[in-house]
């Protein structure tokens, strides 16, 4: 189905057609020909088999392709894929959009969890509830959907920085079975009675005393400055 001849990945007819389709879509996003071809080839290689719930059974091809082409793990790759997927959704071309989100899901999952090798080692033979949750979210393309939402809200994030925390809270909630959300910040420690009395009474008293001392020192200095002769006679 997929063979590697002399470092060049040769695709079967179906995946080759998918590669050409995606490459054309990416060029519409002003992606250069070389990058468009590379990203499109990844989309075709990682595409799940028809009878599989997700592409985890293609982990060997995915790990190998990403290891040899680390540029695909850069944020710019998911950015252009999200842009193209968003455009396809707007054009009501949902099947193609879902294909692109699947590739985003693969890249985001491997980015979040220590790379493709570590991620697929965990979900292909899950031995913990966390690994099983990772596999479940991966099959449901949760990682790709979260990344696409962040892309679609990018302009609002620029205009309203508070939305960033809203998105983070949403992501924490979605992935709580994998990564529990961070604990809330501790409440401020109550101050003791002695500390409150100092701030209410002691500090104002200290300020008043300092002002009185300063005023007294200033008057003494003024008196000394006016009577230099008397000081000499004495």
N, C-alpha and C positions, 0 to 999 in steps of 0.2 A: 504493500500500500504506500509506504513512505520509505524510500531508500536514500542512502547517503553515498554519493559517488564522488570521490576525490574532494570531499569537503562541501560539495554542492548538494543541497537537499532536493531530491526529485520527488514530486508529488504525483499521486494517482490522478485520474481524470477529474473526479469530483472535487478533490481538494485543490487541484490546479485551477479549476473554474472559480472556486471561492477566492483563491488568492488574487486572480485577475480582477474579480469584482471589487474586492476590498481595496486593492491598489488604486483602482479608478476613483473610488470614493475618497480616499486619502489625498489624492492629487487635487481634488476639488477643494480640500482644506489648505491648499498651498503647501503641502508637504513635498519636499524635494523627491525626485524620482528614486534615488537610492534608498532613502529612509522609507518611503512608501512601499517599495518592494520588500524590504526587510520586515516591516511590521505586518504587511499583508501575508507574508510567508508564515510568520508566527501564528497569526489568526487561523490560517488553514491547518497548520500542524497540530495546534492544541484543540481544535474543534472536536467535540465529543463524538464518539461513534453513535450511529442511529439507535442502536439497541442498548445504550448505556445511559444511566441517569445523569452522569457528569463525566468529565474528561480525566478523572483520576487514573483510569487504566492506561492513559497515554503519558504517564509520568516520566517514563524513560526518555521519550522524544522531547518533552517539555524541559526536563532538567538539562539534557544535553544541549538543546538549542539556546537556552538562557545562559548556560555556563560559557558557551563560546561567543555569545553576543551580549555582554553585560549592558550595552547601551540601551537595550530594551527595558531594563529595570529602572530607567530614569523617569522622573515624573512627566517629562514631555511626551512620552509614549502614551501613557494613559490619558493625557490631556487631549491629544489628537483623536484617540479612539472615542473618548467621551463626546467630543465635538461632532464626530461623524455619526455616532449613535443617536445623539440628540436631534440631529438633522433628519435622520431616518425616521425617528418617532414622529417628528413634525410632519413628515411627508406620508405618514400612515404606513410606512414600510416596516412594520413591527418585526417580521422574521429576520430581516437583515440587522436591525437594531439589536435584537436579542443575541445574534451571533457576535456582534462587537462587544456587547456587555459581558459575554462569556470570556472573551479575551481579557477585558479589564478585570474581571473577577480573578482570573488566574494570576495576573501580574500583581494585583493588590494583595491577594492572599499570601503569595510568596514574599512580597515586600514586608508585610506585617509580621511574618513569623519566620524570620532568620533565613530567608532564601528558599529556593525551590527544593533543594535536597532535604533540608530539615523539615519543611512543610509536608512534602509527600511521604517522607519516612513516618511522620506522625499519623497522617490520615489513611494511608494505604493499609496499615496494620494497627488500627487504634487499640491501645491498651489501657487507656484512662478515659473517664467521662469527658475530660476536656478535649482529648483528641477526637472522640466521637462527636462532640459538639462542633469542633472545627470541620469535620467531614460533612456534617449535616448542613452547616452554613455554606460550605463550599458548594455542595450540590444544589442549594437553593439560590446560589449566586448573590448571597448577601453582601459580600465584599465589593463586588462590581456595582451593585445598586447603591451602596453607600457612597462610593466614589462618584457615580454619576450624579447623585443628588448634590454633592459638594460642587461639582462642576456647574450644574444648572443654577445654583444659588451664588455663584462667584461674584456677580455684580452687586447683589444685596450685601454680601459680606464686606465688600469695599465700602459701601455706603453706611452700613450698620454693623460695626465691629461686635456689638453685643450678640449678634446672630451666631457668631463663632461658638459661643458657649452653648447655645441652643442645639447646634449641630453635634457638638461633642457629647452633650447629654443624650441625644438621640442615638448616637453610635454606641455609647456605653450601654444603653438599654438594649439595643439590638444584639450586642455581643456579650451580654452579661454572663451567659453560660460558659463563655471561653475566658474572658477577662473581666472579673468583677470590677465595677466602677471604683475609683479611688474614694477613700473615706472622706466625709465632709471635714472641713477645717474645724479644729477644736474651738469651743466657745471661749470668749475672753475670760481670764481668771478674775473672779471677784476680788476686789481690793479689801484689805482688812480695815477695821474701824480706825486703828492708829494711823494708817496711811491716808484714809479719807480726812481725818481730823487735821493731819499735817497740811493737806492741800487746801482745806477750807479755812483753817485758822493760822497754822504755823507759817505757811508761805507768805500770806499777806502781811503778817507781823514782821517777818524778816525783811520784806520789801520796805515797809514803813520805817523800820529801824535803820536800814541802809540809807534811805532818803534823809532821815533826821541827822544821821552822822555826816552825810555829805553837806547838808545845809550848815551845820555847826562848823565844820571845817572851813567852808567858804567864808563864813562871817569872821572867823578868827584870822583868816588870811587877809581879808579886806581891812580889818583893824590894824594888823601889823603893817600893811602897806601904807596906811594914812599917817602913822606916827613913827616914822623912822628916827626923828630927832629925839623923841622921848626915850626910845629904846637905847640910843647912844648915851644920853645923859645918865640914865640909870646904870 
